[in-house]
Structure formats: structure tokens, C-alpha cells
């Protein structure tokens, strides 16, 4: 079907998705299910057969994992595996390190991996340390969401709003976050054997470890320097979320709390991770609208089908 769409467009370069779909319906009759106009438009876009109106946009393509050779170019985050405290309650340590300097930025004893606790921890960290260029994580909650658009989570959408690039390791490849995992081994050996009686006692253990790890412990990969001797503060302070503006789009629409956008009295499901966020929409063909978030093009909406046809993942390789 994709080949037929591309061939027909090449035969009829001035035809849009509506005419191509009608021709396919006549050609295949009831033999094959012909996709919606938005799907056809997305196929044409993927093959470079659609000319987008307006100035060229910087659409993110997704890159391999960065090197993070300077402080604050890349932070790494993860939860060290949960463990039982003395009071038989579980502790979920949220940790953040600077990739270049190995500086341990955060080690927080949390009671779960729920998003709200992570939000609070990262907001405090950003206020204290400023913002990094990118953050690398695995594909687990709350960094990613398996069932949402492009596997984004509300936390990762918040990072994007702050101008932070998202990096995710491949599933089942913890070695891609090897420096951080190596720190976790040291953390486990020195702070959980034995564990604290409660979360307050365990946090004291973590705070002592953080102080020693950054200021006293020489690191072989740093020519036996301590992380504090290599790390420098971020030059990008945290000032909250900037306003979103879409000057090259036809409209700006806010996503509802249930993850929908309302267009010409029709409700189209987007994703709950964008709830409350402003997105830009632009009509690229009659009845077909391009939906964008910040500088990222998400996909096309067909008003007849009332569905979003996602484009190739603009936030990096599919996870």
C-alpha cells in the first residue's frame, strides 16, 4: 500500500492525499483496506513528497547517545533498585549524576517511583544546580510511559519544556548508562548494608555518601581527582516554564486534561502527557492538520477520521 501511494504521487505530483485516497479506493475496491487521508499524508511526508508551507522548521530527528564531555552537557538519572528499610518499608533512591565529572547531584530516598515525587525532587535540583543540556535515563516510570505518544511521560514533557534534550538507553542495555550504574554499586555497598531503620535515617546515609563521593573520593577516570574538582555549576538557571508560541501555525490549542484537542467541534485524542500544554496546528491540506509541540512535529490530524497519525518519533529512537 505504501508503494502504491508513493507511485501514485510520483505519477500525479500535484495530487494531495484526498485525491490519492479516492484513486486507491477505486483501484483496490474492497480487496484492501485503504488508509485514512492523514496516514497517506504522513507516508508522503516520510518520503519527502510533501512541501510544507511556511518557513523551514527545525524538526528534531533523534540522535545517538551524546558524549557529554563537559559538565552539565549530560546528566544521568535512574532509580537504584528498591530495598527494604529496617521498618520493612521499601526505599526507592532517585539518583542524578553529571556524566562528565561523575559529580553526584542528587540521591533522594523516596517511598515510590511515582511521578509527583520525581517532579518535586527534580524541581529542587534545578533550583539548586541550574539546568543541563540533556538528561539520559532508562525507559521506566516516571522517565517514560510505554502506552503514551512516543513513549513520553509528563516528566519528560516537562524536561522538554525547559529546553532539556531527552536521551534514553536501549531496553536491556544498562551499560549505556554504565558510569551511573557503577556509582549505584558503590552506593549500595556503602549505604544499604545495613539499611537505615526508616527513610530519614536512610537519607542521612545518602547525604553522607554524597558528601564523601563528591569531595573526598578520588576517581581513577578523573586522574585521581575528586568530582568536585572537575564539576562546574550550570550557566542555565531554572526560571520556570517559558511561554509557548506558534507564530507560523494557524492556531494555538491547549490540550485538555483528558489528553484531547478540540478542532472544529471535533475531539481528537493526543496524549494525556500533554495535558494543559499548548500545541500549534496548521492546515497543510484541506481537512488535514499538522500538530506540533514546541519545535517538534507530532503528526497529522484527519478531521474526518478524528485521529492523529503520528510522524516518525521526533524525540529519538523508539523505545
VEXMARMI-11480 format. One record per residue (C-alpha): residue number from 1; x, y, z. Coordinates in steps of 0.25 Angstrom, whole numbers, padded with zeros to 4 digits, m for minus. Layout:
(NUM,(X,Y,Z))
...
***
This chain:
(1,(0000,0000,0000))
(2,(0011,0010,0003))
(3,(0018,0007,m0010))
(4,(0005,0009,m0017))
(5,(0003,0023,m0010))
(6,(0017,0027,m0014))
(7,(0016,0022,m0028))
(8,(0003,0030,m0030))
(9,(0009,0042,m0024))
(10,(0020,0042,m0034))
(11,(0010,0040,m0045))
(12,(0002,0051,m0041))
(13,(0011,0061,m0033))
(14,(0000,0071,m0031))
(15,(m0010,0062,m0025))
(16,(m0012,0062,m0010))
(17,(m0016,0051,0000))
(18,(m0031,0053,m0003))
(19,(m0029,0050,m0018))
(20,(m0019,0039,m0016))
(21,(m0028,0032,m0006))
(22,(m0040,0033,m0015))
(23,(m0032,0027,m0027))
(24,(m0027,0016,m0017))
(25,(m0041,0013,m0013))
(26,(m0045,0011,m0028))
(27,(m0033,0003,m0031))
(28,(m0034,m0007,m0019))
(29,(m0049,m0007,m0017))
(30,(m0052,m0016,m0005))
(31,(m0039,m0024,m0007))
(32,(m0030,m0016,0002))
(33,(m0033,m0006,0013))
(34,(m0029,0008,0009))
(35,(m0023,0016,0020))
(36,(m0028,0030,0024))
(37,(m0024,0043,0018))
(38,(m0015,0046,0030))
(39,(m0008,0033,0028))
(40,(m0006,0035,0013))
(41,(m0001,0049,0016))
(42,(0009,0044,0027))
(43,(0014,0034,0017))
(44,(0016,0045,0006))
(45,(0023,0053,0017))
(46,(0032,0042,0021))
(47,(0037,0040,0006))
(48,(0039,0055,0005))
(49,(0028,0057,m0005))
(50,(0020,0068,0003))
(51,(0024,0082,0003))
(52,(0022,0089,0016))
(53,(0016,0103,0016))
(54,(0023,0114,0023))
(55,(0038,0115,0027))
(56,(0046,0102,0029))
(57,(0045,0097,0043))
(58,(0056,0091,0052))
(59,(0050,0077,0053))
(60,(0057,0068,0063))
(61,(0062,0055,0057))
(62,(0067,0048,0069))
(63,(0081,0045,0071))
(64,(0090,0034,0077))
(65,(0094,0036,0091))
(66,(0103,0048,0093))
(67,(0117,0048,0099))
(68,(0114,0058,0110))
(69,(0129,0062,0111))
(70,(0127,0075,0119))
(71,(0120,0078,0132))
(72,(0105,0079,0130))
(73,(0105,0075,0116))
(74,(0098,0062,0120))
(75,(0092,0057,0134))
(76,(0089,0043,0136))
(77,(0077,0038,0145))
(78,(0072,0025,0150))
(79,(0066,0019,0162))
(80,(0075,0009,0169))
(81,(0068,m0004,0172))
(82,(0058,m0003,0183))
(83,(0061,m0009,0196))
(84,(0055,m0011,0210))
(85,(0058,m0002,0221))
(86,(0058,m0006,0236))
(87,(0043,m0003,0238))
(88,(0040,m0013,0226))
(89,(0036,m0001,0217))
(90,(0042,0000,0203))
(91,(0052,0011,0199))
(92,(0054,0015,0184))
(93,(0066,0024,0183))
(94,(0066,0034,0172))
(95,(0080,0038,0167))
(96,(0085,0048,0157))
(97,(0100,0049,0153))
(98,(0107,0059,0144))
(99,(0113,0050,0133))
(100,(0126,0057,0130))
(101,(0130,0060,0145))
(102,(0123,0048,0152))
(103,(0118,0058,0161))
(104,(0106,0052,0169))
(105,(0096,0063,0168))
(106,(0084,0056,0175))
(107,(0082,0044,0184))
(108,(0068,0044,0189))
(109,(0061,0033,0198))
(110,(0047,0033,0192))
(111,(0036,0024,0196))
(112,(0032,0020,0182))
(113,(0035,0024,0167))
(114,(0022,0032,0165))
(115,(0023,0044,0156))
(116,(0019,0054,0167))
(117,(0031,0051,0176))
(118,(0041,0051,0164))
(119,(0035,0065,0160))
(120,(0038,0071,0174))
(121,(0052,0065,0174))
(122,(0056,0070,0160))
(123,(0050,0084,0162))
(124,(0058,0085,0175))
(125,(0070,0080,0168))
(126,(0068,0090,0156))
(127,(0067,0101,0166))
(128,(0080,0098,0173))
(129,(0088,0094,0161))
(130,(0082,0100,0149))
(131,(0078,0092,0136))
(132,(0086,0082,0128))
(133,(0086,0082,0113))
(134,(0081,0067,0113))
(135,(0077,0056,0122))
(136,(0079,0041,0120))
(137,(0070,0031,0126))
(138,(0065,0017,0124))
(139,(0051,0014,0119))
(140,(0044,0012,0132))
(141,(0034,0020,0140))
(142,(0034,0032,0142))
(143,(0044,0035,0131))
(144,(0036,0029,0120))
(145,(0022,0023,0118))
(146,(0020,0011,0110))
(147,(0006,0014,0106))
(148,(0007,0029,0102))
(149,(0010,0036,0089))
(150,(0025,0034,0086))
(151,(0026,0027,0100))
(152,(0027,0041,0106))
(153,(0023,0043,0121))
(154,(0019,0056,0128))
(155,(0032,0057,0134))
(156,(0040,0056,0121))
(157,(0030,0066,0114))
(158,(0033,0076,0126))
(159,(0048,0074,0123))
(160,(0045,0077,0108))
(161,(0038,0090,0112))
(162,(0050,0094,0120))
(163,(0059,0092,0108))
(164,(0065,0079,0112))
(165,(0069,0069,0102))
(166,(0064,0055,0105))
(167,(0073,0043,0104))
(168,(0069,0028,0106))
(169,(0077,0016,0107))
(170,(0073,0004,0099))
(171,(0064,m0006,0107))
(172,(0072,m0017,0113))
(173,(0085,m0009,0111))
(174,(0089,m0003,0125))
(175,(0103,m0002,0120))
(176,(0099,0010,0112))
(177,(0098,0017,0126))
(178,(0110,0010,0131))
(179,(0116,0021,0139))
(180,(0103,0023,0147))
(181,(0101,0008,0149))
(182,(0116,0007,0154))
(183,(0112,0018,0164))
(184,(0100,0011,0169))
(185,(0109,m0001,0172))
(186,(0117,0007,0181))
(187,(0105,0014,0187))
(188,(0098,0000,0190))
(189,(0111,m0005,0197))
(190,(0113,0007,0206))
(191,(0099,0011,0209))
(192,(0090,m0001,0210))
(193,(0098,m0011,0217))
(194,(0091,m0010,0227))
(195,(0080,m0001,0222))
(196,(0074,0011,0231))
(197,(0063,0008,0241))
(198,(0054,0018,0233))
(199,(0054,0028,0221))
(200,(0060,0039,0230))
(201,(0072,0030,0235))
(202,(0074,0025,0221))
(203,(0074,0039,0215))
(204,(0085,0043,0225))
(205,(0093,0031,0220))
(206,(0091,0036,0206))
(207,(0095,0050,0209))
(208,(0108,0046,0216))
(209,(0111,0037,0204))
(210,(0108,0049,0194))
(211,(0118,0058,0202))
(212,(0129,0047,0202))
(213,(0127,0043,0188))
(214,(0128,0057,0182))
(215,(0138,0064,0192))
(216,(0147,0053,0197))
(217,(0147,0040,0188))
(218,(0158,0041,0177))
(219,(0153,0035,0163))
(220,(0162,0028,0154))
(221,(0155,0032,0142))
(222,(0158,0047,0146))
(223,(0173,0045,0148))
(224,(0170,0043,0163))
(225,(0163,0056,0165))
(226,(0150,0057,0173))
(227,(0137,0060,0165))
(228,(0136,0074,0172))
(229,(0150,0078,0165))
(230,(0144,0075,0151))
(231,(0129,0079,0153))
(232,(0125,0094,0150))
(233,(0112,0100,0152))
(234,(0102,0101,0141))
(235,(0101,0114,0134))
(236,(0086,0112,0131))
(237,(0078,0116,0143))
(238,(0064,0110,0145))
(239,(0053,0121,0144))
(240,(0041,0112,0142))
(241,(0034,0109,0129))
(242,(0035,0119,0117))
(243,(0022,0122,0109))
(244,(0020,0114,0097))
(245,(0017,0122,0084))
(246,(0014,0117,0070))
(247,(0015,0129,0060))
(248,(0016,0120,0048))
(249,(0004,0112,0051))
(250,(m0011,0115,0048))
(251,(m0016,0113,0063))
(252,(m0011,0110,0077))
(253,(m0019,0100,0084))
(254,(m0018,0095,0099))
(255,(m0019,0080,0101))
(256,(m0030,0077,0111))
(257,(m0028,0069,0124))
(258,(m0032,0056,0117))
(259,(m0021,0058,0106))
(260,(m0030,0063,0095))
(261,(m0030,0075,0085))
(262,(m0043,0081,0080))
(263,(m0043,0085,0066))
(264,(m0056,0090,0058))
(265,(m0064,0084,0069))
(266,(m0057,0070,0068))
(267,(m0049,0064,0079))
(268,(m0036,0057,0075))
(269,(m0028,0049,0085))
(270,(m0014,0053,0086))
(271,(m0008,0048,0099))
(272,(m0010,0051,0114))
(273,(0004,0054,0116))
(274,(0002,0067,0108))
(275,(m0010,0071,0117))
(276,(m0010,0086,0119))
(277,(0001,0088,0109))
(278,(m0001,0098,0097))
(279,(0001,0092,0083))
(280,(0001,0098,0069))
(281,(m0007,0093,0058))
(282,(m0006,0097,0043))
(283,(m0015,0093,0032))
(284,(m0006,0086,0021))
(285,(m0017,0081,0012))
(286,(m0032,0082,0012))
(287,(m0036,0075,0025))
(288,(m0022,0071,0029))
(289,(m0015,0078,0040))
(290,(m0001,0077,0045))
(291,(0000,0077,0060))
(292,(0013,0082,0067))
(293,(0019,0083,0081))
(294,(0030,0093,0082))
(295,(0039,0091,0071))
(296,(0034,0076,0069))
(297,(0024,0072,0059))
(298,(0016,0061,0065))
(299,(0007,0056,0054))
(300,(m0005,0059,0045))
(301,(m0020,0060,0048))
(302,(m0031,0056,0039))
(303,(m0044,0063,0043))
(304,(m0052,0052,0036))
(305,(m0045,0041,0043))
(306,(m0043,0049,0056))
(307,(m0030,0042,0059))
(308,(m0015,0046,0060))
(309,(m0006,0039,0050))
(310,(0008,0041,0057))
(311,(0020,0044,0049))
(312,(0034,0037,0052))
(313,(0038,0039,0066))
(314,(0044,0053,0067))
(315,(0049,0051,0081))
(316,(0059,0040,0078))
(317,(0059,0025,0074))
(318,(0047,0017,0078))
(319,(0048,0011,0092))
***
